[in-house]
Each structure stands twice: as structure tokens, then as C-alpha cells.
Amino acid sequence: AQCRKRQHAVLRGESETISERLQRDLAAMRPLPGAPFDACDQDNGRVSSQSLVRYKTNDYSVPVAYGHQDVWIRGYIHEVVIGCRGEVIARHPRCWDRAELVFDPIHYLPLIEQKINALDQAAPLQGWDLPEEFATLRRLMEARMNRQGRREYVQVLRLLETFDLADLHAAV
């Protein structure tokens, strides 16, 4: 009610009412776009041989299957989204530091499955905080099947490509 009442007021130094000025401003404005505006910084990049994409000063991982391909990058305030052609292939929390490597260990599991001896030394897997039951499963599988047990453990981890950690943890 107060806003409607104020529409008839004339501000000091003006010759028109607030309502008349509003109508003139609305007539001069462009219509809103048909599609929502995606408020992000957009860039293009290329996946390196280590399955990394550089955005600003940091490197973000993508699945190893996309090595050496051109990608598009969208940098939001809290997230970096990387895609190839029409599909999103990686999402990472935005890193505002400089010269950092941001890994998703799941991106490297297909390669580690092929090069099973790299399981303990692979930089993308360092600091991967899995529940204790996963370490127990690995010990049991390696004790029973040696090297093949290590490969099957990685195959269990690859289920994270499809299922979330809580479901896989419950299964383990």
C-alpha cells in the first residue's frame, strides 16, 4: 500500500511522478532472455597426457578416456565443470590457490586397473580417504589372490563410477 501511494509522488528536482518515470524506464528495457543466464567464466582447453585440464592456474583431473581431447570449461564461484562435446565429464570444487592439482581418484581407476603396480604410488590416490573397511577388503583379497586380488580390489573401487560411496561402503 505504501509503494502504491508513493507512486504518485514527485521527487525533488523531477517533473514526473515516480509511476511515470517507472513506465518510461520499463518501456526502454529489453525483454528477459528466453534461456537462463549461466553466470560463469567459459574457456576451452585440452586434456594433457596425465588427464589434467588447466583452468586459470590450476590443473583439474578428467577421466583417462578423454586424454588429448579438446574440452570446454566453465568456472563458477564454487565449482569447475569440464565437458567434452555435449556431455559433462568432470566436476570439481573450485580451487582458488595457485599451481594446485585437483584430482578425482575415480578418474584414474581404469588406468590403474591396467597398471596394477601403480596402485600404491599413484599421486591421484594419495590422501583418498576411504572407510577402513576398504583397507580390510584389500588385505583379504590380496592375501587370497595375490596380484589378481589387487586387480579385483580396483574393480571394486571402479564401482564408484556408477554408485555412490555410501552404497558401496554398505556393500563392502
Disulfide bonds with the S-S distance in Angstrom:
none
